């Protein structure tokens, strides 16, 4: 019989690094998950046993990876993936689903990408710390959000430092400055009728150039980031207040309730009303 734990992170917003769900499972032979598409980054660390990851290429075809104890695999947003446990030695793994401004930079540093999604350790002592941190997160319950985010930072640090494909990353200080300026503007004005042009203008940058450096740094377009930020704020209001759907849409910059519902469903996969029914604080 399969054993495991599963937890959903509270809806506090952490812009640099955010945690969405996490857990641990000892799988049964040939237990599979997928085909499925994620909205965020999802990392599995294989504690014991073995399994297979299948990734569907956008242009067609499937990449197949055999994964064993001590390795890990990263699933990227909007990828179609299926993974399943080995028939003779089914895997035990812990996982975290996360996102944020620092994720793309960390994964580049670790040498983990769409074309190279498998983590192999090359530093046994640091890899042991990675294992300890992801198991701690995956098996934790009722801990504060700041506590869990702190351990997620440690996990990413051990991931990048122990990866066999680690790279030296050169960052542009002006690019980081512009991204900080943009995210600060979004935090302060998300409830208003702002556009990507407004954000670029605030940073005194051409819209096209701004979009490029933002995507390079964050891994998603300014428009996608703005929508994600607004929907996270909306989820907090759905969970913690009695405001109706229309008022919540207005509060996060969507005066049209239909447009708000469509945007919310694009991020969370369900309507605001359905999401509230499953997450409302009693």
HUTA-V968608 format. One record per pair of residues at least 24 apart in sequence whose C-alpha atoms are under 10 Angstrom apart, sorted by the first residue. I is the first residue (numbers start at 0). J is the second residue. Records with the same first field share a line. If there is no record, write none. Layout:
I->J / J
This chain:
0->25 / 26 / 27 / 28
1->25 / 26 / 27 / 28 / 30 / 91
2->26 / 27 / 91
3->91 / 92 / 93 / 137 / 138
4->93 / 137 / 138 / 139 / 140
5->93 / 94 / 95 / 137 / 138 / 139 / 140
6->95 / 136 / 137 / 138 / 139 / 140 / 141
7->96 / 140
8->96 / 97 / 140 / 141 / 142 / 143 / 144 / 147 / 148
9->141 / 143 / 144 / 235 / 238 / 278
10->144 / 231 / 232 / 233 / 234 / 235 / 236 / 238 / 239 / 278
11->144 / 145 / 231 / 232 / 234 / 235
12->99 / 144 / 228 / 231 / 232 / 235
13->98 / 99 / 100 / 144 / 145 / 148 / 228 / 231
14->98 / 99 / 100 / 101 / 182 / 183 / 186 / 224 / 228
15->98 / 99 / 100 / 101 / 102 / 152 / 179 / 182 / 217
16->97 / 98 / 99 / 100 / 101 / 102 / 148 / 149 / 151 / 152
17->96 / 97 / 98 / 99 / 100 / 101 / 102 / 144 / 147 / 148 / 151 / 152
18->95 / 96 / 97 / 98 / 99 / 144 / 147 / 148 / 151
19->95 / 96 / 97 / 98
20->94 / 95 / 96 / 97 / 136 / 137
21->93 / 94 / 95 / 96 / 97 / 133 / 134 / 136 / 137 / 138 / 139
22->92 / 93 / 94 / 95 / 96 / 133 / 134 / 135 / 136 / 137 / 138 / 139 / 140
23->91 / 92 / 93 / 94 / 95 / 133 / 134 / 135 / 136 / 137 / 138 / 139
24->90 / 91 / 92 / 93 / 94 / 137 / 138
25->84 / 89 / 90 / 91 / 92 / 93
26->50 / 83 / 84 / 85 / 88 / 89 / 90 / 91 / 92
27->83 / 84 / 85 / 86 / 87 / 88 / 89 / 90 / 91
28->83 / 84 / 85 / 86 / 87 / 88 / 89 / 90
29->82 / 83 / 84 / 85 / 86 / 87 / 88 / 89 / 90
30->82 / 83 / 84 / 85 / 86 / 89 / 90
31->81 / 82 / 83 / 84 / 85
32->80 / 81 / 82 / 83 / 84
33->79 / 80 / 81 / 82 / 83
34->78 / 79 / 80 / 81 / 82
35->77 / 78 / 79 / 80 / 81 / 82
36->74 / 75 / 76 / 77 / 78 / 79 / 80 / 81
37->74 / 75 / 76 / 77 / 78 / 79 / 80 / 96 / 266
38->74 / 75 / 76 / 77 / 78 / 96 / 97 / 98 / 227 / 265 / 266 / 267 / 268
39->74 / 75 / 76 / 77 / 78 / 96 / 97 / 98 / 99 / 266
40->73 / 74 / 75 / 76 / 77 / 78 / 95 / 96 / 97 / 98 / 99 / 102 / 103
41->72 / 73 / 74 / 75 / 76 / 94 / 95 / 96 / 97 / 98
42->71 / 72 / 73 / 74 / 75 / 92 / 93 / 94 / 95 / 96 / 97 / 116 / 117 / 118 / 133
43->70 / 71 / 72 / 73 / 74 / 91 / 92 / 93 / 94 / 95 / 96 / 117 / 118 / 133
44->68 / 69 / 70 / 71 / 72 / 73 / 90 / 91 / 92 / 93 / 94 / 95 / 117 / 118 / 129 / 130 / 133 / 134
45->69 / 70 / 71 / 72 / 90 / 91 / 92 / 93 / 94 / 118 / 130
46->70 / 71 / 90 / 91 / 92 / 93 / 130 / 131 / 133 / 134
47->88 / 89 / 90 / 91 / 92
48->84 / 85 / 86 / 87 / 88 / 89 / 90 / 91 / 92
49->83 / 84 / 85 / 86 / 87 / 88 / 89 / 90 / 91 / 92
50->82 / 83 / 84 / 85 / 86 / 87 / 88 / 89 / 90 / 91
51->81 / 82 / 83 / 84 / 85 / 90
52->80 / 81 / 82 / 83 / 84 / 116 / 117
53->79 / 80 / 81 / 82 / 83
54->78 / 79 / 80 / 81 / 82 / 113 / 114 / 116
55->79 / 80 / 81
56->80 / 113 / 114
62->114
64->115 / 116 / 117
65->117
66->90 / 117 / 118 / 119
67->91 / 119
68->92 / 119
69->118 / 119 / 120 / 123 / 126 / 127 / 130
70->117 / 118 / 119 / 120 / 126 / 130 / 162
71->116 / 117 / 118 / 119 / 120 / 158
72->111 / 115 / 116 / 117 / 118 / 119
73->106 / 111 / 112 / 113 / 115 / 116 / 117 / 118
74->112 / 113 / 116 / 117
75->112 / 113 / 116
76->113 / 218 / 219
78->113
92->130 / 133 / 134 / 137
93->130 / 132 / 133 / 134 / 135 / 136 / 137 / 138
94->133 / 134 / 136 / 137 / 138
95->133 / 134 / 136 / 137 / 151 / 154
97->148 / 151
98->217 / 218
99->217 / 218 / 219 / 224
100->178 / 179 / 182 / 213 / 214 / 216 / 217 / 218 / 219 / 224
101->152 / 155 / 216 / 217 / 218
102->155 / 216 / 217 / 218
103->214 / 215 / 216 / 217 / 218 / 219
104->159 / 168 / 169 / 170 / 215 / 216 / 217 / 218
105->155 / 156 / 158 / 159 / 160 / 165 / 168
106->155 / 158 / 159 / 162 / 165 / 166
107->159 / 164 / 165 / 166 / 167 / 168
108->156 / 158 / 159 / 160 / 162 / 164 / 165 / 166 / 167 / 168 / 169
109->155 / 156 / 157 / 158 / 159 / 160 / 161 / 162 / 163 / 164 / 165 / 166 / 167 / 168
110->159 / 162 / 163 / 164 / 165 / 166 / 167 / 168
111->158 / 159 / 162 / 163 / 164 / 165 / 166
115->164
117->162 / 163 / 164
118->158 / 159 / 161 / 162 / 163 / 164 / 165
119->158 / 161 / 162 / 163 / 164 / 165
120->157 / 158 / 159 / 160 / 161 / 162 / 163 / 164 / 165
121->160 / 161 / 162 / 163 / 164 / 165
122->157 / 160 / 161 / 162 / 163
123->161
124->157 / 161
125->156 / 157 / 158 / 159 / 160 / 161 / 162
126->154 / 157 / 158 / 159 / 160 / 161 / 162
127->157 / 161
128->153 / 154 / 156 / 157 / 158 / 161
129->153 / 154 / 155 / 156 / 157 / 158 / 159 / 160 / 161
130->154 / 157 / 158
132->157
170->216
171->212 / 216
173->212
174->209 / 212 / 213 / 215 / 216
175->212 / 213 / 216 / 217
176->202
177->201 / 202 / 203 / 204 / 209 / 212 / 213 / 216
178->202 / 209 / 212 / 213 / 214 / 216 / 217 / 221
179->213
181->209 / 213 / 221
182->213 / 221 / 224 / 225 / 228
185->221 / 224 / 225 / 228 / 229
186->225 / 228 / 229
188->251 / 252
189->225 / 226 / 228 / 229 / 232 / 250 / 251 / 252 / 253
190->229 / 232 / 247 / 248 / 249 / 250 / 251 / 252 / 253 / 254
191->249 / 250 / 251 / 252 / 253 / 254
192->249 / 251 / 252 / 253 / 254
193->225 / 252
194->221 / 222 / 225
195->220 / 221 / 222 / 225
196->221 / 222
198->222
223->266
226->251 / 252 / 259 / 262 / 263 / 265 / 266
227->262 / 263 / 265 / 266 / 267
229->253 / 259 / 262 / 263
230->259 / 260 / 262 / 263 / 264 / 265 / 266 / 267 / 271
231->263 / 266 / 267
233->259 / 263 / 271
234->263 / 267 / 271 / 274 / 275 / 278 / 279
235->275 / 278 / 279
236->275 / 279
237->271 / 272 / 274 / 275 / 276 / 278 / 279 / 280
238->274 / 275 / 276 / 277 / 278 / 279 / 280 / 281
239->275 / 278 / 279 / 280 / 281
240->279 / 280
241->279
243->271 / 272
244->271 / 272 / 275
247->271
